[in-house]
Amino acid sequence: MRYSVWSLIRQGLVGNRGWPEAWRDAAPKDRYDVIVIGGGGHGLATAYYLAALHGITKVAVLEKGWIGGGNTGRNTTIVRSNYLLPGNEPFYEHSLRLWEGLSAELDFNVMFSQRGVLNLCHSDAQRDAFARRGNAMLMMGADAELLDREAVRAMVPGLDFANARFPITGGLLQRRAGTARHDAVVWGYARAASALGVDIVQNCEVTGMVRDGDRISAVETTRGTIRVDKVGLAVAGNSSRLAAMAGLRLPIESHVLQAFVSEGLKPWLDTVVTFGAGHFYVSQSDKGGLVFGGDIDGYNSYAQRGNLPTVEHVAAGAVALFPALGRVRILRSWGGLVDMTMDGSPIIDRLPLANLYLNGGWCYGGFKATPASGWCFAYTLARDEPHELNAAYRLDRFATGHLIDERGAGPQPGWH
C-alpha cells in the first residue's frame, strides 16, 4: 500500500483496521545471494539499493534485536555535508542530496528538516579555517555561507556573545543541512526493501561464520545456519567482533558515544549549533526537547552506557554557549557504540576474504551518511569494486598512508 492522503482517509473511515504491516517479519531461508549483517540504517539502506538499483533481491538483513533498536535509535539526528577534504566532501554531499529526496523515494516521511547547521568560530584563525572549508564545499557542489558576528547574533540571539573566554567571531552555515527522524529512516528503508523482496530477519544474532579457505560459505545464527555467496558487515561498534568471527582483525576501536535530551521547552532554537571551542552540538526536536552531545567516552567499551565525566563535559559546553540552559533539566541520556578508525573516516571495502565486505568505522558520522553509505556499499557488493565516491574509503589506505584525517588529530581513534 502506498501512503497518501487518500489511503489515510480510507483507513480513517474503517477505524484504521486495514493498514498492512510496514514490512514482512521474515523467517530465514537456507541460502541467500547476499547477507547483510546489521539491521540499522546502513544495513537496510544497503539491502534496499541492492534490490532497487542492482536487481539483487535474494538478500537477507540479519538483526540481532529489532529494527530501530540499535544506534539508529540512539543518535542526535544531524544531517550535513560540511566537510573539507576531497575524500569526504563528495561522499557526504551525495548523501545530503539523497536525503533531500528520500521521503518521496521511500514513500515514507523521514521528517528531514533542512533547518541548517551553524558551526561557530571563536578566533580569527578559526574563521580563516572555516573560510577555507566553505570554499572547498562550494568547489565540490555543496552550499556554504561564512557569517560574521552580527549575522550569527541575528540568527541565534540566545548565544553568549559576552563570553570573554570563547568570543564568537562568526560561523560557517550550511542551510541545506538539518535533522531527520532517526527511527523513521530505518522504518522507511525496511518497508521499501521488504516490498522489493528482501527478507528482514529480526531477533537473529550472528554467532559465527563458516570459513572455507578464503571465503565465507555460511553464517551461523541463533536461528540456524544460513549459506551465502556474499556477506556484508554493517554493525557499527560491533565491527571488530564480527570480523574476529572470520579470523580478521580490523584497525578499529569501539567507544561509547553519549547523547542527551532535555525537558521540553517552547520553540527556542530553529537550527543546529556546534561549539567551535569544544565538542558540543545541539538542536531542538519537534517535541521541544533539546538534543545534544559531545565527545566519545575516552576508553574502549562495548557497553551502551557512558560515564559522568562526559556528562559534565557536555553540560559545560552547553552552558558556555547558552547560559540560559543552566537551569534546564536533562530528561534522559543514552549511549551508542561507535567504531573509531585511525583517521576518523569510514571504511567501505572488501575485506581480505574473497566474499566478505565491510561498511564501518563511521566514528561520529554514521547517521548523516546513511543513504550514501548504503548506496556505495550496495555498489561495492554488487560489482566487487568501490564506486568513485567510496574509493578513498578503502581499507588499504592505512597501509599506503592515504589517510583522510579531517580533524588532523593523528593516528589514534580516541583523538577523533
Order of alpha helices (4+ residues) and beta strands (2+ residues): alpha-beta-alpha-beta-beta-alpha-alpha-beta-alpha-beta-alpha-beta-beta-alpha-beta-beta-beta-beta-alpha-beta-beta-beta-beta-alpha-beta-beta-beta-alpha-alpha
